[in-house]
Amino acid sequence: MVQLIVGNKGKGKTKHLLDKVNTEIKDVQGNVVYLDKSTKHMFELNNKIRLIDVSDYLVTNSDEFIGFICGIISQDHDLQHMYFDSFLKIACLDENDISATIDKLETISTKFHVDFVLSISVDEHALPENLKSKVIVSL
């Protein structure tokens, strides 16, 4: 399952994402990974959550990002949830071409039973129609 937290930059998406991951870690049986563009939020995350700074791994386009995600999943068979802050930046996307990447994430989610929650700096009304049903928070 892919869920989206959307809204323009500076609206508080990261706070919602951090609250969600820190709340859900209490009930998760498997492992949880939080991907971000820096380690800025390291001390705001529960210590059971693995923080990965994507900028350390030379990801330069969305296909490399999907490969990076698959690599993480292949190394952790207990992985249950992945949270992506600043999704457009870490996945090397702009708001006009996110559908294909999110469709790939949905396929990966179904195949490997990993849920994804993405923070995207886009207004809900600017999202493609097929993604609006995935929105859980709109700011």
Residue pairs with C-beta under 8 A, 6 or more apart in sequence:
1 106
1 109
1 115
1 116
2 102
2 105
2 106
2 109
2 115
2 116
2 117
2 118
2 134
3 115
3 116
3 117
3 118
3 134
3 135
3 136
4 117
4 118
4 120
4 127
4 131
4 134
4 135
4 136
4 137
5 13
5 16
5 17
5 20
5 117
5 118
5 119
5 120
5 135
5 136
5 137
5 139
6 13
6 119
6 120
6 121
6 122
6 123
6 124
6 127
6 135
6 137
6 138
6 139
7 13
7 121
7 122
7 123
7 124
7 137
7 138
7 139
8 121
8 122
8 123
8 139
9 121
11 139
12 139
13 85
13 119
13 120
13 121
13 137
13 139
14 41
14 85
14 86
14 119
16 119
16 137
16 139
17 83
17 85
17 117
17 119
18 41
18 44
18 45
20 83
20 117
21 32
21 34
21 45
21 46
21 49
21 81
21 83
21 117
22 44
22 45
22 46
22 49
24 32
24 81
25 32
25 46
25 48
25 49
28 80
28 81
29 80
30 78
30 79
30 80
30 81
31 50
31 76
31 78
31 79
31 80
32 48
32 49
32 50
32 79
32 80
32 81
32 82
32 83
33 49
33 50
33 51
33 52
33 72
33 76
33 79
33 81
33 82
33 83
34 41
34 45
34 49
34 50
34 51
34 52
34 82
34 83
34 85
35 52
35 54
35 82
35 83
35 84
35 85
35 90
36 51
36 52
36 53
36 54
36 84
36 85
36 86
36 90
37 53
37 54
37 55
37 85
37 86
37 89
37 90
38 53
38 55
39 51
39 53
41 51
41 85
42 51
45 51
52 72
54 65
54 68
54 90
55 90
57 68
59 65
59 68
59 90
59 91
59 92
60 92
61 92
62 91
62 92
62 93
62 97
62 100
62 101
64 92
65 90
65 91
65 92
65 101
66 101
66 104
66 105
66 108
69 82
69 105
69 108
70 108
72 79
72 82
73 79
73 108
73 112
73 114
79 112
79 114
80 113
80 114
80 115
81 114
81 115
81 116
81 117
82 114
82 115
82 116
82 117
83 116
83 117
83 118
83 119
84 90
84 91
84 116
84 117
84 118
84 119
85 119
86 119
86 121
87 93
87 98
87 118
87 119
87 120
88 94
88 95
88 98
88 120
88 121
88 122
91 98
91 101
93 101
95 120
95 121
95 122
95 126
98 120
98 122
98 127
98 128
98 131
99 128
99 130
99 131
102 118
102 131
102 134
105 116
105 118
108 114
109 115
109 116
117 136
120 127
123 138
124 132
124 135
124 138
127 135
